[in-house]
């Protein structure tokens, strides 16, 4: 899968996804300190799922209606790198085929998947 990992999700998530064979761009490497709108536009333009800890992307997707290819928002109590990787691994193992085109919220306790755009 093509993925863009926001700075807030961390380098460990980038390394994990790359180790699993995903085509991963890291905001920290390619566009550090870019605005959220710019990050989301790049992900959409390149057909990439955005992985982030930043809930502002929900505002962009739902209230502003900014187009996206899919957003995986990590809402974790334990923000440690090992826990982020554990949750991302779990989401990809179980839900990878459903992540594109939707807004997904993942916590340690579960996953919520919501459509944000009308199908074309």
C-alpha positions in Angstrom: 0.0 0.0 0.0 1.1 3.6 -0.6 1.3 5.4 2.7 2.3 8.9 3.9 3.2 9.0 7.6 2.8 12.3 9.4 5.6 13.5 11.7 3.3 12.9 14.7 3.1 9.2 14.0 6.8 8.8 14.3 9.8 7.1 12.7 9.1 3.7 14.3 5.8 3.5 12.3 7.6 4.5 9.1 10.3 1.8 9.7 7.6 -0.8 10.5 5.5 -0.1 7.4 8.6 -0.2 5.2 9.7 -3.5 6.7 6.3 -4.9 5.7 6.9 -3.9 2.1 4.7 -0.8 1.9 5.6 2.2 -0.2 6.1 4.8 2.6 6.9 8.5 2.5 7.6 10.1 5.8 6.6 13.8 6.2 9.7 14.2 8.4 12.0 13.2 5.5 10.2 14.7 2.5 8.3 17.8 3.7 9.1 18.6 7.3 6.9 21.1 9.0 4.4 21.2 6.1 0.9 22.4 6.9 -1.8 19.8 7.5 -3.6 20.9 4.3 -0.4 20.4 2.3 0.2 17.0 3.8 -3.3 15.8 3.1 -3.2 17.2 -0.5 0.0 15.4 -1.2 -1.3 12.1 0.2 -4.4 12.4 -2.0 -2.5 13.5 -5.0 -0.3 10.4 -4.8 -3.0 8.0 -3.7 -1.5 7.4 -0.3 -3.2 6.6 3.0 -2.2 9.2 5.6 -1.2 7.8 9.1 -1.2 10.4 11.8 -1.8 11.2 15.5 -3.1 14.7 14.7 -6.9 15.0 15.0 -6.8 18.2 12.9 -7.0 16.0 9.8 -10.5 15.0 10.9 -11.5 18.6 10.7 -10.0 18.9 7.2 -11.8 15.7 6.0 -15.2 16.2 7.6 -15.7 20.0 8.1 -13.6 21.3 5.2 -14.4 18.4 2.9 -10.7 18.2 1.7 -10.3 15.2 -0.5 -8.1 12.3 0.7 -7.3 8.7 -0.2 -7.8 7.6 3.4 -6.8 8.7 6.9 -5.7 6.5 9.8 -5.9 8.5 13.0 -4.1 7.0 16.0 -5.8 8.0 19.3 -3.7 6.3 21.8 -3.4 6.6 25.6 0.2 5.1 25.4 2.0 7.2 22.8 5.2 5.2 23.0 6.8 4.0 19.8 6.3 0.3 20.5 2.6 0.9 21.2 2.1 2.9 18.0 3.7 0.2 16.0 1.6 -2.5 17.7 -1.6 -0.6 17.0 -0.6 0.1 13.3 0.4 -3.5 12.8 -2.9 -4.7 14.2 -4.9 -2.3 12.0 -3.0 -3.3 8.9 -3.3 -7.0 9.6 -7.0 -6.9 10.1 -8.3 -3.9 8.1 -5.8 -3.1 5.4 -8.3 -3.8 2.6 -10.8 -1.3 4.1 -8.5 1.7 4.8 -8.6 3.5 1.5 -11.2 6.3 1.0 -12.3 6.3 4.6 -11.5 7.9 8.0 -10.3 5.3 10.5 -9.7 5.9 14.1 -7.6 3.3 16.0 -7.2 3.0 19.7 -5.8 0.3 21.9 -9.3 -0.9 22.3 -10.6 -0.9 18.8 -11.1 0.5 15.3 -13.8 2.8 13.9 -14.1 3.2 10.2 -16.2 6.1 8.7 -16.8 7.2 5.1 -16.1 10.9 4.6 -16.9 11.4 0.9 -19.6 10.2 -1.4 -18.5 7.5 -3.8 -17.7 8.8 -7.3 
